[in-house]
């Protein structure tokens, strides 16, 4: 069994963004790509001028296939997500004495923190009047995967069995029902995730200068974040104070910053749209992938799923329709601003240029265990007197009738496939560090070490000192057989 483990942890993570943040990041990425592309082309021209025959030896000059009007549309590319076949072959080559079915590869990856929050301002700057605040408390995501050779019981065709499990939780460190709850909830409720609408109550925006002041201003009314624990990265611009008084000046500046930010935060109006309790989501999938990849005429490989959720309390939802319209307008404006810079059709156009259709997930999902039964309660004065609704009932009323298959499929494509690919690639790179050539040489029966001592293949000898080179005049004596290789 060969496993690799990865862990990423943090204490607090807060992000502030406006409507133009995503396009600005995309512009920076394009500028960097353009710069490195120009540098590569200029270097290529220099080398081609030094070697005139270099330009005539281009091998990747292929014209795109011309499509006539009567030709059929290109078949979609089938995605099988086979990540472990090459890694298992590599491990089997390094361990020739082990049976292929005894080799188990896999790994784990865990992400956990104390707080994570995102503030999205409803405009192109931080001086707008309203913004949305998304906060999570004690988030934890744990992913594990295992892969091994598997012989099909129903036929002679061998294959690879991959088992993946994903566990996502909120409030793992908090006790059930401990502490006071969020706004509008009872005293026994404690919100571990909230979606809030923040509105500035004053007419003019505050005059803030540093990042710490803006973070204090945006997260001042959050019940989950502890933004005051963040260290201050700004130094006070005080030329009169020396090194001895620098600490006091920094503390005074930090205190003034917090006072200004809190004063601005006191004039905010906070409205909770969603409030989630402590919860756990468990998704387990089992894949059986035959050794030859299936063709488009073959039956799809089956992915067996198990999805179980555990909620400590109700999900609280606001009854204010204006809050939902605000959230819808906010998300729509962010998407439209990004699509104006990078249209959605760009990805499909890139596939169409090469004469290929969009990729297709060639897998069939069967969910054997389904347990999604959280209850929803309204955030209003009469919310406790109304019987809470089940999520399945709400999803059916919204037209989401295939949640049993769609939710595991989305999580598998969006999270599990990417994490499984990262772990398989990391393990393959680690196995390549092993001296495979030396191991194969030692295991070969034709190697000098094996022929020198066939009666004791597992004997261990001490390493010999390097022998002196033979004299050019004297006849060279037969070299002594090298000591057998030892596993490292």
C-alpha positions in Angstrom: 0.0 0.0 0.0 1.4 3.4 -1.1 -0.4 6.5 0.1 0.2 10.2 -0.1 -1.2 12.8 2.2 -1.7 16.5 1.9 -3.1 19.0 4.4 -3.8 22.7 4.0 -5.0 24.7 7.0 -5.5 28.3 7.9 -7.0 30.4 10.7 -8.8 33.2 9.0 -9.4 33.9 5.3 -11.2 37.1 4.3 -11.7 38.3 0.7 -13.1 41.6 -0.5 -14.0 42.0 -4.1 -16.0 44.3 -6.4 -17.7 43.7 -9.7 -14.5 44.6 -11.7 -12.2 42.3 -9.6 -12.6 39.2 -11.8 -12.1 41.0 -15.1 -9.0 42.8 -13.7 -7.5 39.4 -12.7 -8.2 38.0 -16.2 -6.6 41.0 -17.8 -3.5 40.5 -15.6 -3.4 36.8 -16.7 -3.7 37.8 -20.4 -0.9 40.4 -20.0 1.4 37.8 -18.5 0.6 35.3 -21.1 1.2 37.8 -23.9 4.6 38.9 -22.3 5.9 35.3 -22.0 4.6 34.5 -25.5 6.5 37.4 -27.0 9.7 36.5 -25.2 9.4 32.9 -26.5 8.8 34.1 -30.1 11.8 36.5 -29.9 14.0 33.8 -28.6 12.8 31.5 -31.3 13.7 34.0 -34.0 17.2 34.4 -32.6 17.8 30.6 -32.7 16.4 30.4 -36.2 18.7 33.1 -37.4 21.7 31.1 -36.0 20.5 27.9 -37.6 19.0 28.6 -41.1 17.8 25.0 -41.5 15.8 25.2 -38.3 12.8 26.9 -40.0 12.6 24.2 -42.6 12.4 21.4 -40.0 9.0 22.4 -38.5 7.0 19.3 -37.9 3.9 20.6 -36.2 2.6 22.5 -39.2 -0.8 21.1 -39.8 -3.7 22.8 -41.4 -7.0 22.6 -39.6 -9.3 20.1 -41.3 -11.7 21.7 -43.7 -15.3 20.8 -43.1 -17.6 20.5 -46.1 -21.3 21.2 -45.8 -22.3 17.6 -46.2 -19.9 16.2 -43.6 -21.4 15.0 -40.3 -20.8 16.9 -37.1 -17.7 15.8 -35.1 -18.3 13.2 -32.4 -17.9 14.5 -28.9 -14.8 13.6 -27.0 -15.5 11.0 -24.3 -14.0 11.7 -20.8 -13.4 8.5 -18.8 -11.3 10.1 -16.0 -8.9 7.2 -15.8 -6.1 8.6 -13.5 -4.7 5.5 -11.8 -3.9 3.0 -14.6 -0.4 4.4 -15.4 0.4 4.8 -11.6 -0.5 1.1 -11.0 1.7 0.0 -13.9 4.5 2.0 -12.5 4.1 0.5 -9.0 3.9 -3.0 -10.4 7.2 -2.5 -12.3 8.9 -1.4 -9.1 7.4 -4.3 -7.0 7.7 -7.3 -9.3 7.4 -9.8 -6.4 4.0 -8.4 -5.3 0.8 -9.5 -6.9 -1.0 -6.8 -8.9 -4.1 -7.2 -6.8 -2.1 -6.6 -3.6 -0.9 -3.2 -4.7 -3.2 -0.4 -3.3 -2.5 3.2 -4.2 -4.2 6.3 -3.0 -4.0 9.2 -0.7 -5.9 11.9 1.3 -6.2 15.6 1.1 -7.7 17.8 3.8 -8.6 21.5 3.9 -9.7 23.0 7.2 -9.7 26.4 8.8 -11.4 28.5 11.4 -13.1 31.2 9.4 -13.5 32.0 5.7 -15.6 34.9 4.4 -16.2 36.7 1.1 -17.5 40.3 0.8 -19.0 41.1 -2.7 -19.7 44.8 -3.2 -22.7 45.6 -5.5 -20.7 47.9 -7.8 -17.3 48.6 -9.3 -15.8 50.1 -6.1 -15.9 49.6 -2.4 -17.9 52.9 -1.9 -21.2 51.5 -3.0 -24.1 51.4 -0.6 -24.7 47.6 -0.3 -22.8 44.4 -0.5 -23.3 40.7 0.3 -21.4 38.9 3.0 -20.8 35.1 2.8 -19.3 33.6 5.9 -18.3 30.0 7.0 -17.2 28.9 10.5 -14.9 25.9 11.0 -15.1 24.6 7.5 -13.4 21.2 6.8 -13.2 19.2 3.6 -11.6 15.7 3.7 -11.0 13.7 0.5 -9.7 10.1 0.3 -9.2 7.8 -2.6 -7.9 4.2 -3.1 -7.2 2.4 -6.4 -6.2 -1.2 -7.1 -6.4 -3.9 -9.7 -9.7 -5.7 -9.6 -10.9 -8.8 -11.5 -14.6 -8.8 -12.5 -16.6 -11.6 -10.9 -19.0 -11.7 -13.8 -16.4 -12.1 -16.5 -12.7 -12.6 -17.3 -12.1 -8.9 -18.1 -9.7 -7.3 -15.5 -10.1 -3.7 -14.5 -9.3 -1.1 -11.9 -11.5 -0.4 -8.8 -11.4 3.2 -7.5 -13.2 4.2 -4.3 -13.5 7.9 -3.5 -15.0 9.6 -0.4 -15.6 13.2 0.4 -16.6 14.6 3.7 -17.5 18.3 4.1 -18.5 19.7 7.5 -19.2 23.0 9.1 -18.8 23.7 12.8 -16.7 20.6 13.6 -15.1 22.3 16.6 -18.3 23.6 18.1 -20.6 21.7 20.3 -24.2 21.0 19.3 -26.4 23.8 20.4 -23.6 25.7 22.2 -23.6 29.4 22.4 -26.1 32.0 21.1 -27.4 31.7 17.6 -27.7 34.0 14.6 -30.1 36.8 14.1 -33.7 35.8 14.2 -33.0 32.3 15.6 -33.6 30.9 19.0 -31.1 30.9 21.7 -30.1 27.2 21.1 -29.3 27.9 17.4 -25.8 28.7 16.4 -25.2 29.6 12.8 -22.1 28.1 11.1 -22.7 29.7 7.7 -24.6 32.8 6.8 -25.4 34.8 3.7 -26.2 38.4 4.7 -27.1 41.6 3.0 -25.1 44.6 4.3 -26.4 48.2 3.7 -24.7 51.4 4.6 -27.2 53.6 6.6 -25.4 56.9 6.0 -25.5 58.8 2.7 -21.8 59.4 2.1 -19.2 56.6 2.0 -16.5 56.6 4.7 -13.0 58.1 4.0 -10.8 55.0 4.6 -7.2 54.8 3.4 -5.7 51.4 4.4 -6.7 47.8 3.8 -7.2 47.2 7.4 -9.8 49.9 7.6 -11.7 48.6 4.6 -11.7 45.0 6.1 -12.9 46.4 9.4 -15.6 48.3 7.6 -16.8 45.4 5.5 -16.8 42.7 8.2 -17.7 44.9 11.2 -21.1 43.4 11.8 -20.2 39.7 11.1 -20.9 37.3 13.9 -18.6 34.6 12.5 -15.5 36.6 11.6 -12.9 37.8 14.1 -11.3 40.4 11.8 -9.7 42.3 14.8 -7.3 39.4 15.3 -5.6 40.0 12.0 -2.2 41.7 12.3 -1.8 45.1 10.8 0.5 45.3 7.8 0.5 49.1 7.6 3.1 51.2 9.4 2.3 54.6 10.7 3.9 57.4 8.8 5.4 59.1 11.8 8.8 60.6 11.2 9.1 62.2 14.6 8.9 58.9 16.6 12.0 56.8 17.0 12.5 53.1 17.3 11.6 53.1 21.0 8.2 54.7 20.4 7.5 52.9 17.2 5.5 50.2 19.0 3.3 52.7 20.8 2.7 54.6 17.6 1.7 51.4 15.8 -0.6 50.4 18.6 -2.2 53.9 18.6 -2.6 53.8 14.8 -4.1 50.3 15.0 -6.5 51.4 17.7 -7.5 54.5 15.7 -8.1 52.3 12.7 -10.3 49.9 14.6 -12.3 52.8 16.1 -13.0 54.4 12.7 -13.9 51.0 11.2 -16.2 50.1 14.1 -17.8 53.5 13.9 -18.6 52.9 10.3 -19.8 49.4 11.0 -22.2 50.6 13.6 -24.1 52.4 10.9 -24.6 49.2 8.8 -27.9 47.4 8.5 -27.4 43.7 8.5 -30.1 41.3 7.1 -29.6 37.6 7.2 -30.8 35.8 4.0 -29.7 32.3 4.8 -28.4 30.7 8.1 -27.0 27.2 8.2 -26.4 25.1 11.3 -23.6 22.6 12.0 -23.7 20.0 9.3 -21.8 17.1 7.6 -22.0 15.9 4.0 -20.7 12.4 3.1 -20.3 11.3 -0.5 -18.8 8.0 -1.4 -18.4 6.8 -5.0 -17.1 3.5 -6.4 -15.8 3.2 -10.0 -14.9 0.1 -11.9 -12.9 0.9 -15.0 -12.1 -1.9 -17.4 -8.5 -2.0 -18.7 -9.3 -1.1 -22.3 -11.1 2.2 -22.4 -14.7 1.8 -23.5 -15.8 3.0 -26.9 -18.8 5.1 -27.7 -20.7 1.9 -28.6 -19.9 0.1 -25.3 -22.1 0.5 -22.2 -21.1 3.3 -19.9 -19.1 2.5 -16.8 -21.3 2.7 -13.7 -20.4 5.0 -10.8 -22.1 3.7 -7.6 -22.9 6.6 -5.2 -23.8 7.1 -1.6 -24.9 10.5 -0.3 -25.7 11.1 3.4 -26.2 14.5 5.2 -26.5 15.3 8.8 -27.9 18.6 10.1 -27.8 19.7 13.7 -30.7 22.2 13.3 -33.0 23.8 10.8 -31.9 25.9 7.8 -33.2 29.4 8.4 -34.4 31.4 5.3 -35.5 35.0 5.1 -39.0 35.9 4.0 -38.0 39.2 2.5 -38.4 38.9 -1.3 -36.3 42.1 -1.8 -33.3 40.3 -0.2 -33.5 37.5 -2.8 -33.8 39.9 -5.6 -30.7 41.7 -4.3 -28.8 38.5 -4.2 -30.0 37.5 -7.7 -29.0 40.9 -9.1 -25.6 40.8 -7.4 -24.7 37.4 -8.8 -26.1 38.2 -12.3 -24.1 41.5 -12.5 -20.8 39.7 -11.6 -21.5 37.0 -14.3 -22.4 39.6 -16.9 -19.3 41.7 -16.1 -17.1 38.6 -16.6 -18.9 37.5 -19.7 -18.4 40.9 -21.2 -14.7 40.4 -21.0 -14.5 36.7 -21.6 -17.7 35.4 -23.3 -19.1 32.0 -22.4 -18.9 30.9 -26.0 -15.1 31.2 -26.1 -14.6 27.7 -24.7 -16.9 26.1 -27.2 -15.3 28.1 -30.0 -11.9 26.9 -29.0 -13.2 23.3 -29.3 -14.8 24.0 -32.6 -11.6 25.4 -34.1 -9.9 22.0 -33.8 -12.9 20.2 -35.4 -13.9 18.7 -32.0 -17.1 18.8 -30.1 -17.4 19.5 -26.4 -16.2 16.7 -24.1 -18.8 14.3 -22.7 -18.7 12.5 -19.3 -19.0 8.9 -20.4 -20.2 7.5 -17.0 -23.5 6.4 -15.6 -24.4 7.4 -12.0 -26.4 5.1 -9.8 -27.2 6.5 -6.3 -28.0 3.6 -3.9 -28.1 5.5 -0.7 -29.7 9.0 -0.5 -30.3 10.8 2.8 -31.0 14.6 2.4 -33.6 15.6 4.9 -32.7 19.0 6.4 -35.7 21.1 7.4 -36.2 24.8 6.4 -37.6 27.3 8.8 -38.5 30.9 8.0 -36.7 33.9 9.6 -39.9 35.8 10.8 -41.9 36.4 13.9 -44.2 33.6 13.0 -41.5 31.2 11.8 -41.6 29.0 14.9 -45.4 28.5 14.6 -45.1 27.2 11.0 -44.2 23.6 10.4 -40.7 23.5 8.8 -40.5 22.2 5.2 -38.2 19.4 4.0 -35.6 20.2 1.4 -36.8 17.4 -0.9 -40.2 19.0 -1.0 -38.8 22.4 -1.8 -36.6 21.0 -4.6 -39.5 19.2 -6.2 -41.6 22.4 -6.1 -38.8 24.2 -7.8 -38.6 21.6 -10.6 -35.4 20.0 -9.3 -36.8 16.4 -9.6 -33.6 14.5 -10.1 -31.5 15.7 -7.2 -30.7 12.1 -6.2 -28.5 11.8 -9.3 -27.7 15.4 -10.2 -26.1 16.4 -6.9 -23.6 13.5 -6.7 -22.9 14.0 -10.4 -22.1 17.7 -9.9 -19.9 17.0 -6.9 -18.1 14.2 -8.7 -17.3 16.3 -11.8 -16.5 19.5 -9.9 -14.5 18.3 -6.9 -13.7 14.6 -6.8 -12.3 14.2 -10.3 -10.0 17.1 -9.8 -8.7 16.0 -6.4 -8.3 12.4 -7.6 -6.3 13.6 -10.6 -4.0 15.7 -8.4 -3.3 12.8 -6.0 -2.6 10.4 -8.9 -0.2 12.8 -10.5 1.6 13.5 -7.2 2.0 9.8 -6.5 3.2 9.2 -10.1 5.9 11.8 -9.7 7.0 10.3 -6.4 7.3 6.9 -7.9 9.4 8.2 -10.7 12.0 9.3 -8.1 12.6 5.7 -7.3 15.6 4.3 -9.3 13.4 2.1 -11.5 16.3 1.2 -13.7 18.4 -0.2 -10.8 15.5 -2.1 -9.4 14.8 -3.7 -12.8 18.5 -4.5 -13.2 18.7 -6.2 -9.9 15.5 -8.2 -10.5 16.6 -9.4 -14.0 17.9 -13.0 -14.1 20.5 -12.1 -16.7 22.2 -9.6 -14.5 25.8 -10.3 -13.3 24.7 -10.3 -9.7 22.1 -13.0 -10.3 24.4 -15.2 -12.4 27.2 -14.9 -9.8 25.3 -16.2 -6.9 22.3 -18.2 -8.2 22.2 -20.4 -5.0 21.9 -17.4 -2.7 19.9 -14.7 -4.4 19.2 -12.9 -1.2 22.7 -12.9 0.2 24.0 -9.5 1.3 27.6 -8.5 0.9 29.5 -5.5 2.2 30.4 -2.9 -0.5 33.8 -3.5 -1.9 36.4 -0.8 -2.2 37.0 0.5 -5.8 39.7 -1.6 -7.5 42.8 -0.1 -9.1 42.8 0.2 -12.9 44.7 -2.6 -14.7 48.2 -1.9 -16.1 48.3 -1.3 -19.9 51.1 -3.7 -20.3 49.9 -6.7 -18.3 46.9 -8.7 -19.5 43.7 -7.7 -17.9 42.4 -10.2 -15.5 38.6 -11.0 -15.5 36.8 -8.5 -13.4 35.3 -9.7 -10.2 31.5 -10.0 -10.3 29.8 -7.0 -8.6 28.0 -7.5 -5.4 24.2 -8.1 -5.8 22.0 -5.1 -5.5 20.2 -4.4 -2.3 16.8 -2.8 -2.1 17.0 0.8 -0.8 
